[in-house]
Amino acid sequence: MKFAKRSVAALIGGLIIPLGFMMPALPVLAQGAEFSAAQERVLREMILKTIREQPEIVMEALQILELRQKMAQQGSVQKTLSGQAEAIFRHADDPVGGNPDGDVTLVEFFDYRCGFCKRVHPTVQRLLKEDGNIRYVYKEFPILGPSSLFAARAALAAWSLGEYGKFSKAMMESKGALNKARVFAIAKKSGLDTEKLKKAMEQKAAKIQATIQRNYKLAEALGINGTPGFVVGNQVLHGAVDYETLKASIKKARQAQKKG
């Protein structure tokens, strides 16, 4: 069976470091030179023979590849934090809680139906209460289906009415389904006029959708593919991190700002 040049090159690339000791035995070829079918077979047979004799190099190669991918992602995330800081930390359409004039901004990407978000919610509330100098940015990030999306849309409509905080908190602390009826029931209990809320959801639909889409793109660029996800300073934290971790991250961001 003849293998494509691209496949051979990919195989060599993935194993080039662990197979470095083999290189003197390989034919010296000009960079970018194409292999003939016969050369491809010989090279592939040499690589496969080495793998059969030393199977541990496969794991070593995978570890190297994983490390390279992590390093590349970290570089990409830092570039996003620097290049899109305004959209991440201070976009005018994002709800803000805590102390709007706080010296450190804590951003959370969350979903109202996420069990881990509900679990970390009391931790975030505790931090905001104990440290009165944290500016908290809500990033509506509905990734768990239509119910999550509807709840996020309702919350952002409430933000446009100046009624976000209590309503968002009530939805995060709610248990069970978050269908439309349940969302409006929570809104009413939180003191909102549900008719005004429904009207705002219609009138602000395009703006609300733009906010959610922007959050999707930012999350992807930051490597946040689940909820919750936190951003503080130049740090991205994944999952329901504990109190001490969040507190330490806020302290680190605050110290970095003072040095800067």
N, C-alpha and C positions, 0 to 999 in steps of 0.2 A: 504494500500500500504506500502511495506517495503522499507525503505530508507537505502542506503549504509552507513557503518560506516564512510567512508571518508566524505560524505556529511554532516552528523551530526557533525563531528569534525570541518569541515570548518565553519558551521553555528555557533557553539559555539565559535570558535576562533574569528570570526568577531564581536561577541557580548560580549565577555568575560569581557571587561572593563565596558561598560554601564550596564551589568547585574551583576556586582560585588556584588551588594546588595542582589542578589538572592542566592549566593553561600552557605550561611549557611543552606538554606532550601534543598539543593541538597544532595543526598546520598554521603557519603564520599567514594571515590573510589581511589584505588591505581593508581599512575601515570602510564600511558601506558596500563591500564586495558581495555579490550574490553567489550563493552556493549552487552547484550543479546538483542534480537529483542524487548522484552517487555520493557527493560530499555530504549532503543532507543525511543520507542513510548512515554513513560512517559516524558522523557527529552525534546523531541521535542514539546510535547503538552504544557509543562511548558513554554518553550521559546515562542511559538506562542501565548499563552494566555497573556504573558507579553507584547508582541508586540502589540496585539490587544488593550490592556488596556492603553499602553503607546507608541503609534506609533512614538513619537518623538525620541525614542532611536535608531530607524533605522538610522535617519539622523545623530545622534551623533556617531553611529558606523562607518558610512561612512566617517565622518569627521576625526575620529581617524585613520581609514585605510589610508585615503589620506595623512594625516600628516606623518604617518609611511613610506609611499611610497616616499614622498618627501625627508624625512631625509635619507632614504636608497639611493636614487638617488644622493643626494648631496654628500654623502660619496663616492659613486662610481665615481662621476665626479672628486672630489678632488684627488682620487687615480689615475685616468687617467692623470690628469694634472701633477701629480708628477712622475708617472711611465713612461709616454710617452711624456715628455716635449720635447725631441729632435725631435720626429716626428711631434709634434704640432708646435713648434716654429722655428726649425732650420733644417728641412730636406733639403738636398742638391738639391732635384728635384723641390722644390716649388719656384715659381716666387717671387721675393722680390722687393718692391718699397719703396718710401719714402727715408729715410736715412739708407742705409745698415748697418751702424755702430751706429745706434741710440741706446739710452740706454733703451728704452722700445719697446717691440714688440707688435704690434696689428695684430691679425690674423682675417681674414674674410672668412667665408664659404659663397659662393654666386653662383647664377645662372644668366646667361645673360638674360634669359627670365622672370626673377622675377621682378614684378612691385615694390615690396618693396625694392629690392636691388637697382633698378634704383632711387628710391626716396631717399635712404640714401647715394647714391654715392656722391652727391655734399657735403654732410656733411663730409664724409671721406676725400675728396679732400681738403676741407677747413682746416681740422685739420692737414693734412700733410703739407700744405702750411704755416700755422701759427706756427706750432711746428716742427722745423727742426730736431728734435731729436727722431722721431718716425720711427721705422723700421716696414714696413708694409708687411705682408705675405699674398699672394693670395692663397686661397684654392678653387680650381675649384671643385664645388659641383653640378653637373648637375642633377637635380631631376625632371625637368619638361618636360621630354620626349626626343625623338630622336634629335630634333633640338638643345636642350640644350647640349646634349652629343656631337654633332658634333661641336658646337661652342667651347666647352671646349677643345676638342681634337685639334682643329685648334689653339687655344690660346696657349696651351702647346707646340705645334710644333713650334710656333713663338718664344716661350721662348728659345727653343733649338737653334734657329737661332739668338738670341740676339735682337729680335724685338717684345718683348711682350707688354711693357707699353702702347704705343700709340694705338696699335691694340686692346688690352683689353679695354681700356678707350672708344674707338670708338664703340665697340660692346655694352658696358654698356649704352652708351648714345644714341644708335640707337633706332628707333621706328619701330614698325611693326614686321613682320615675320623675323626669322633668319634661313631661309633655306640655303642650300649649296651655291646657287648662290649669295645670299645676304651676306653670310659670306666672300666669296672670293672677292666680290665687295668692302666690307669694308676693307679687307686686302690690296687690291690694292690701295685704296684711302689713306690708312695709310702708304703707301710707301713700302709695302712688294712685293717681287717677288712671284706671286701666284704659279708659277710652282715649285719654290724652297719650298714653303710652302706645296704644295701637296706631294712632294717627302719626306719632313721631316715627314709629317703625316704618310706616309707608313713606312718609315725606323724606326721611333721612336714609332710605334704603341704599342708595348709591354710595353715599359717604360711609355708611356702616360697612358695606361690603368692601369698600376700598381699604378701610382700616384692617379688617380681618385678612384680606389678601396680603396686605403689607406685612402683617404679623407672620403669616405663613412663610413668606419669602425671607424675612429676617431670621426666623427660627431655623430654616434650612441653611442659611449662610453661617449661622452660629453653631451648627451641628446639633441643634436641639430637635430631636425626632420623637420625643415623648413628653409627657407632662408629669410633674411640673418641671420647669426649667428656669433657673435664676441667672441674672446678670448683675454683677456689681463691680464697678471699676473695670479692670481688664480680665475679670474672672467669669467663667461660665460654669455654673453648677448644675448637675443633672440629678433629677429625682427628689424624693422627699428627704432632703438633708436635715440633720438634727440642729437643735438650737445652737450648740457650741460651734458648729461648722459655719452657720450663717453669721453668727456674731463675730467670729474670727475673720471672716471674709469682709465684713463691713469695716472692721478695725483696720485691716490691711489696706482697703481702698481709701480710708480716711487718712492713713499715714502716707500713702502714695501721693495723695493730693497736696498734703502739706509740704512734702519734699519737692513736688513739681512747682 
